[in-house]
């Protein structure tokens, strides 16, 4: 093991199996947020509502995600709860909610159902990501990017399953039942694979006085880097979620594709994200933080610009792939930088939680663009957002360098 490696691996009988089980929980989170968007037009038609209102449903889901991240971070710090326990609560809840989702009977019940689904997803993603940082190497985002490859695998599988079932006129309720069974199996595997260490997320290390002080709520509120990192995460996922929520509708409405074909274009976006994050695993570690963050945000400007032009369904399909590749490493790099800067689970969960408000804003932004400007303006507006993201990354880099 290299001298400068942090690799703070908790004591378990099989660390690799434990890491793999944690990575799989990111797939569970992906199921929770990517199974519904491709079904928006189908469910809206069945329940007799405009499909645009699903933007508000997605926003509510991510607002609940934010609440879970912030509350979970506080509870972990206040009551010494382990990250493992919070993830277990999250993943088992997702399984139960997919089971319950198969019986949804109307718009009102969708709203009630999406609230706990957002809470469960927030616990799952936030604290599984924190667990993964315990395995990470110094000045690297390789494992965090690898974890997001697993997230993308779930994000691809969910809409693909939906698309196949839509093509064969199979009810979306069956999709939810299948996802419930898969998530339940992953939940059991995670619980068994990590059971030898009850204090996951509380790795034994002697905190410095500065780190302990930084963990206090008052110190967090006055930490400039907290707001800069959260703002980066906020803006990035406004763009990502706006894209993921409406790519299927974009292809269905603008290019007159079938619902199943449009859902598969969303899968292509997540395929691009996998490729982009997979590249981080093979790049030299020194290139996987700031150099890749700036390159990725710059590439997002190019990809969204190509989608804004949208000459044809074929060219837009390739543009979706480029867009996804560029966006791929951005989220995991921001999270890993947050952990590297303060070495504090509470700081990192606060960044994820505050930044998660952007996910609530993402569907709303897309919904308002569609309502007031039309589907053709979705990606021109997002291209402007990508430019702002690149500029904010530069500002954050300069601020850290000056400190």
C-alpha positions as CSV (number, residue, x, y, z in Angstrom):
1,X,0.0,0.0,0.0
2,X,1.4,3.4,-0.9
3,X,2.5,5.6,2.0
4,X,0.2,8.4,1.1
5,X,-2.9,6.3,0.8
6,X,-5.7,7.0,3.2
7,X,-7.6,3.7,2.6
8,X,-9.4,3.9,5.9
9,X,-11.0,0.5,5.5
10,X,-13.2,-0.6,8.4
11,X,-12.5,-4.0,9.9
12,X,-14.7,-6.5,8.2
13,X,-14.2,-10.2,7.2
14,X,-14.2,-9.2,3.5
15,X,-13.6,-5.5,2.7
16,X,-14.0,-6.1,-1.0
17,X,-17.4,-7.7,-0.5
18,X,-18.4,-4.9,1.8
19,X,-17.4,-2.2,-0.7
20,X,-19.3,-4.0,-3.5
21,X,-22.4,-4.1,-1.3
22,X,-22.1,-0.4,-0.7
23,X,-21.7,0.3,-4.4
24,X,-24.9,-1.7,-5.0
25,X,-26.9,0.6,-2.7
26,X,-26.2,3.4,-5.2
27,X,-28.0,1.3,-7.7
28,X,-31.0,1.2,-5.3
29,X,-31.0,4.9,-5.2
30,X,-30.9,5.1,-9.0
31,X,-34.0,2.9,-9.1
32,X,-35.8,5.2,-6.8
33,X,-35.4,8.3,-8.9
34,X,-35.3,6.9,-12.5
35,X,-38.2,4.5,-12.7
36,X,-40.9,7.2,-12.6
37,X,-39.7,9.9,-15.2
38,X,-40.1,7.6,-18.2
39,X,-43.6,6.7,-17.0
40,X,-44.7,10.4,-16.6
41,X,-46.7,10.6,-19.8
42,X,-48.2,7.1,-19.4
43,X,-49.3,7.7,-15.8
44,X,-50.5,11.2,-16.5
45,X,-52.7,9.8,-19.3
46,X,-54.0,7.0,-17.0
47,X,-54.8,9.4,-14.2
48,X,-56.1,12.2,-16.4
49,X,-53.6,14.9,-15.5
50,X,-51.2,17.1,-17.6
51,X,-47.8,15.4,-17.8
52,X,-46.0,18.6,-16.9
53,X,-47.3,18.4,-13.3
54,X,-44.9,15.5,-12.7
55,X,-42.2,18.2,-12.5
56,X,-43.7,19.2,-9.2
57,X,-43.8,15.5,-8.1
58,X,-40.1,15.1,-8.9
59,X,-39.4,18.4,-7.1
60,X,-41.2,17.1,-4.0
61,X,-39.2,13.9,-4.1
62,X,-35.9,15.7,-4.2
63,X,-37.0,18.2,-1.5
64,X,-37.6,15.1,0.7
65,X,-34.1,13.9,-0.3
66,X,-32.7,17.1,1.0
67,X,-34.5,16.8,4.3
68,X,-33.2,13.2,4.7
69,X,-29.6,14.3,4.0
70,X,-29.6,17.2,6.4
71,X,-31.6,15.5,9.1
72,X,-29.5,12.3,8.8
73,X,-26.2,14.2,9.1
74,X,-27.5,16.0,12.3
75,X,-28.8,12.8,13.8
76,X,-25.6,11.0,13.1
77,X,-23.5,13.7,14.7
78,X,-25.9,14.2,17.7
79,X,-26.7,10.5,18.5
80,X,-23.5,8.8,17.1
81,X,-25.6,6.8,14.6
82,X,-23.6,4.9,12.0
83,X,-23.8,5.5,8.3
84,X,-24.5,1.8,7.9
85,X,-27.7,2.0,10.0
86,X,-29.0,5.0,8.0
87,X,-28.3,3.2,4.7
88,X,-30.1,0.1,5.9
89,X,-33.2,2.1,6.8
90,X,-33.0,3.8,3.4
91,X,-32.6,0.7,1.2
92,X,-35.2,-1.4,3.0
93,X,-37.7,1.5,2.8
94,X,-37.1,1.8,-1.0
95,X,-38.0,-1.9,-1.4
96,X,-41.2,-1.5,0.6
97,X,-42.2,1.6,-1.2
98,X,-41.8,0.1,-4.7
99,X,-44.1,-2.7,-3.4
100,X,-46.6,-0.2,-2.2
101,X,-46.2,1.8,-5.5
102,X,-47.6,-1.1,-7.5
103,X,-51.0,-0.4,-5.9
104,X,-51.1,3.4,-6.6
105,X,-54.7,4.4,-7.5
106,X,-54.5,8.1,-8.4
107,X,-52.6,11.4,-8.4
108,X,-53.2,12.0,-4.7
109,X,-51.6,8.7,-3.8
110,X,-48.6,9.4,-6.0
111,X,-48.0,12.5,-4.1
112,X,-48.2,10.7,-0.7
113,X,-46.0,7.9,-2.0
114,X,-43.2,10.1,-3.4
115,X,-42.6,11.8,-0.1
116,X,-41.2,8.7,1.8
117,X,-39.5,7.5,-1.5
118,X,-37.5,10.8,-1.5
119,X,-36.6,10.4,2.2
120,X,-35.4,6.8,1.7
121,X,-33.4,7.8,-1.4
122,X,-31.7,10.6,0.5
123,X,-30.6,8.4,3.3
124,X,-29.3,5.8,0.9
125,X,-27.3,8.0,-1.4
126,X,-25.9,10.4,1.2
127,X,-24.6,7.9,3.7
128,X,-23.5,5.2,1.2
129,X,-21.4,7.9,-0.4
130,X,-19.8,8.8,2.9
131,X,-19.1,5.1,3.6
132,X,-17.3,4.9,0.2
133,X,-15.0,7.8,1.1
134,X,-13.5,5.6,3.8
135,X,-12.0,3.4,1.1
136,X,-10.8,6.3,-1.1
137,X,-7.2,7.2,-1.8
138,X,-5.8,10.7,-1.1
139,X,-6.2,13.3,-3.9
140,X,-8.3,10.9,-5.9
141,X,-12.0,10.5,-6.9
142,X,-11.6,7.1,-8.5
143,X,-13.8,5.1,-6.0
144,X,-16.4,7.8,-5.8
145,X,-16.6,7.8,-9.6
146,X,-16.8,4.0,-9.5
147,X,-19.7,4.3,-7.1
148,X,-21.5,6.5,-9.5
149,X,-21.0,3.9,-12.3
150,X,-23.2,1.6,-10.1
151,X,-25.7,4.5,-9.8
152,X,-25.7,4.9,-13.5
153,X,-26.2,1.2,-14.0
154,X,-29.4,1.4,-12.0
155,X,-30.4,4.6,-13.9
156,X,-30.0,2.7,-17.2
157,X,-31.7,-0.5,-16.1
158,X,-34.8,1.3,-14.7
159,X,-35.9,3.2,-17.8
160,X,-34.8,0.2,-20.0
161,X,-37.1,-2.0,-18.1
162,X,-39.9,0.6,-18.3
163,X,-39.3,1.0,-22.0
164,X,-39.5,-2.8,-22.7
165,X,-42.7,-3.1,-20.7
166,X,-44.3,-0.1,-22.4
167,X,-43.5,-1.6,-25.8
168,X,-45.2,-4.9,-24.8
169,X,-48.2,-3.0,-23.2
170,X,-47.3,-4.4,-19.7
171,X,-48.5,-2.3,-16.8
172,X,-46.0,-0.1,-15.0
173,X,-47.3,-1.8,-11.8
174,X,-45.4,-4.9,-12.7
175,X,-42.3,-2.9,-13.2
176,X,-42.6,-1.6,-9.6
177,X,-43.1,-5.2,-8.3
178,X,-39.9,-6.4,-10.1
179,X,-37.9,-3.4,-8.8
180,X,-39.2,-4.1,-5.2
181,X,-37.9,-7.7,-5.4
182,X,-34.4,-6.6,-6.7
183,X,-34.0,-3.9,-4.1
184,X,-35.0,-6.3,-1.3
185,X,-32.3,-8.7,-2.4
186,X,-29.7,-5.9,-2.5
187,X,-30.8,-4.7,0.9
188,X,-30.3,-8.1,2.5
189,X,-26.9,-8.5,0.8
190,X,-25.7,-5.1,2.1
191,X,-26.9,-5.9,5.6
192,X,-25.1,-9.2,5.7
193,X,-21.9,-8.0,4.0
194,X,-21.4,-5.1,6.4
195,X,-22.6,-6.6,9.6
196,X,-19.2,-7.2,11.2
197,X,-18.7,-3.4,11.8
198,X,-21.6,-1.7,13.6
199,X,-20.0,1.7,13.5
200,X,-19.6,2.2,9.8
201,X,-19.2,5.8,9.1
202,X,-17.5,6.4,12.5
203,X,-14.0,5.2,11.5
204,X,-11.7,5.3,14.4
205,X,-9.5,8.3,14.0
206,X,-8.5,10.9,16.5
207,X,-10.0,14.2,15.4
208,X,-8.0,17.4,15.7
209,X,-9.4,20.3,17.7
210,X,-9.9,22.2,14.4
211,X,-11.9,19.3,12.9
212,X,-14.0,18.9,16.0
213,X,-14.7,22.6,15.9
214,X,-15.6,22.5,12.2
215,X,-18.2,19.8,13.0
216,X,-20.3,22.2,15.1
217,X,-23.4,23.5,13.4
218,X,-22.3,27.1,14.1
219,X,-18.9,26.5,12.4
220,X,-20.7,24.9,9.4
221,X,-23.0,27.8,8.9
222,X,-20.0,30.2,8.7
223,X,-17.9,28.0,6.5
224,X,-17.5,29.7,3.1
225,X,-16.4,26.5,1.4
226,X,-19.6,24.7,2.5
227,X,-21.7,27.1,0.5
228,X,-19.3,27.1,-2.5
229,X,-19.3,23.3,-2.7
230,X,-23.1,23.1,-2.1
231,X,-23.6,25.8,-4.8
232,X,-21.6,23.7,-7.3
233,X,-23.6,20.6,-6.4
234,X,-26.8,22.6,-6.6
235,X,-26.2,24.0,-10.1
236,X,-24.9,20.7,-11.5
237,X,-27.9,18.7,-10.5
238,X,-30.4,21.3,-11.5
239,X,-28.9,20.7,-14.9
240,X,-28.6,16.9,-14.6
241,X,-32.1,16.4,-13.1
242,X,-33.7,18.8,-15.6
243,X,-32.1,16.7,-18.3
244,X,-32.9,13.3,-16.8
245,X,-36.5,14.3,-16.0
246,X,-37.4,15.6,-19.5
247,X,-35.0,13.9,-22.0
248,X,-37.7,11.2,-22.7
249,X,-40.4,13.8,-23.2
250,X,-38.0,15.9,-25.3
251,X,-37.6,13.0,-27.8
252,X,-41.2,11.9,-27.6
253,X,-42.6,15.4,-28.3
254,X,-40.0,17.0,-30.5
255,X,-39.2,14.0,-32.7
256,X,-42.5,12.1,-32.5
257,X,-40.8,8.9,-31.1
258,X,-42.8,6.3,-29.3
259,X,-42.8,6.3,-25.5
260,X,-40.5,3.2,-25.4
261,X,-38.0,4.6,-27.9
262,X,-37.9,7.9,-26.0
263,X,-37.3,6.1,-22.7
264,X,-34.3,4.4,-24.3
265,X,-32.8,7.8,-25.1
266,X,-32.8,8.5,-21.4
267,X,-30.9,5.3,-20.9
268,X,-28.3,6.5,-23.4
269,X,-27.8,9.6,-21.2
270,X,-26.9,7.4,-18.3
271,X,-24.7,5.3,-20.5
272,X,-22.7,8.4,-21.2
273,X,-22.5,9.1,-17.5
274,X,-21.1,5.6,-16.9
275,X,-18.4,6.1,-19.6
276,X,-17.4,9.5,-18.2
277,X,-17.2,8.1,-14.6
278,X,-15.4,4.9,-15.8
279,X,-12.7,7.1,-17.4
280,X,-11.9,8.5,-14.0
281,X,-11.1,5.0,-12.7
282,X,-8.3,4.6,-15.3
283,X,-6.9,8.1,-15.3
284,X,-3.9,9.0,-13.1
285,X,-5.2,10.0,-9.7
286,X,-3.8,13.6,-9.9
287,X,-6.2,14.2,-12.9
288,X,-9.4,13.0,-11.3
289,X,-10.2,16.0,-9.2
290,X,-9.9,19.6,-10.4
291,X,-8.6,18.9,-14.0
292,X,-11.5,16.5,-14.6
293,X,-14.1,18.8,-13.0
294,X,-13.2,21.7,-15.3
295,X,-13.0,19.5,-18.4
296,X,-16.4,17.9,-17.5
297,X,-18.2,21.2,-17.0
298,X,-16.7,22.5,-20.2
299,X,-17.8,19.4,-22.1
300,X,-21.3,19.9,-20.8
301,X,-21.5,23.2,-22.5
302,X,-20.6,21.5,-25.8
303,X,-23.1,18.6,-25.3
304,X,-26.0,20.8,-24.3
305,X,-25.2,23.1,-27.2
306,X,-25.5,20.2,-29.7
307,X,-28.8,19.2,-28.1
308,X,-30.0,22.8,-28.4
309,X,-29.5,22.7,-32.1
310,X,-31.2,19.2,-32.5
311,X,-31.1,18.8,-36.2
312,X,-32.6,15.4,-36.1
313,X,-33.4,12.5,-33.8
314,X,-30.2,10.8,-34.8
315,X,-28.0,13.8,-34.2
316,X,-29.7,14.5,-30.9
317,X,-29.2,10.9,-29.8
318,X,-25.4,11.2,-30.3
319,X,-25.5,14.6,-28.5
320,X,-27.2,12.9,-25.5
321,X,-24.3,10.5,-25.3
322,X,-21.7,13.3,-25.5
323,X,-23.6,15.3,-22.9
324,X,-23.7,12.3,-20.5
325,X,-19.9,11.6,-20.9
326,X,-19.0,15.1,-20.0
327,X,-21.4,15.3,-17.1
328,X,-20.4,11.9,-15.7
329,X,-17.5,12.7,-13.3
330,X,-18.8,16.1,-12.0
331,X,-21.0,14.9,-9.1
332,X,-18.6,12.4,-7.6
333,X,-15.7,14.8,-7.9
334,X,-17.6,17.6,-6.0
335,X,-18.5,15.1,-3.2
336,X,-14.9,13.8,-2.9
337,X,-13.5,17.3,-2.9
338,X,-15.9,18.1,0.0
339,X,-14.7,15.2,2.0
340,X,-11.0,16.0,1.3
341,X,-11.4,19.6,2.3
342,X,-12.8,19.0,5.8
343,X,-12.6,15.2,6.5
344,X,-16.0,15.5,8.1
345,X,-19.0,13.4,7.5
346,X,-21.3,16.2,8.7
347,X,-19.7,18.7,6.3
348,X,-20.0,16.3,3.4
349,X,-23.6,15.3,4.2
350,X,-24.4,19.0,4.6
351,X,-23.0,19.7,1.1
352,X,-25.0,16.8,-0.3
353,X,-28.1,17.9,1.6
354,X,-28.0,21.6,0.8
355,X,-27.0,20.8,-2.8
356,X,-29.9,18.4,-3.0
357,X,-32.3,21.4,-3.0
358,X,-31.1,21.8,-6.6
359,X,-32.6,18.4,-7.4
360,X,-35.9,19.7,-6.2
361,X,-35.4,22.8,-8.4
362,X,-34.4,20.7,-11.4
363,X,-37.8,19.3,-12.4
364,X,-39.4,22.7,-11.7
365,X,-37.0,24.5,-14.0
366,X,-37.7,22.0,-16.7
367,X,-41.4,22.1,-16.1
368,X,-41.4,25.9,-16.3
369,X,-39.3,25.9,-19.5
370,X,-41.8,23.5,-21.1
371,X,-44.8,25.4,-20.0
372,X,-43.7,28.9,-20.9
373,X,-41.2,28.4,-23.7
374,X,-41.8,25.0,-25.1
375,X,-39.8,21.8,-25.4
376,X,-37.5,23.3,-28.0
377,X,-36.0,25.7,-25.4
378,X,-35.1,23.1,-22.8
379,X,-31.5,22.6,-23.9
380,X,-30.7,26.2,-24.9
381,X,-31.5,27.3,-21.4
382,X,-29.6,24.4,-19.9
383,X,-26.6,25.4,-22.0
384,X,-26.5,28.7,-20.2
385,X,-26.6,26.9,-16.9
386,X,-23.6,24.8,-18.0
387,X,-21.7,28.0,-18.7
388,X,-22.5,29.3,-15.2
389,X,-21.4,25.9,-13.7
390,X,-18.0,26.1,-15.4
391,X,-17.5,29.7,-14.1
392,X,-18.5,28.7,-10.5
393,X,-16.0,25.8,-10.6
394,X,-13.2,28.3,-11.5
395,X,-14.3,30.6,-8.7
396,X,-14.3,27.8,-6.2
397,X,-10.8,26.6,-7.3
398,X,-9.4,30.1,-6.9
399,X,-11.0,30.5,-3.5
400,X,-9.5,27.2,-2.2
401,X,-6.1,28.1,-3.7
402,X,-6.1,31.4,-1.8
403,X,-6.9,29.8,1.5
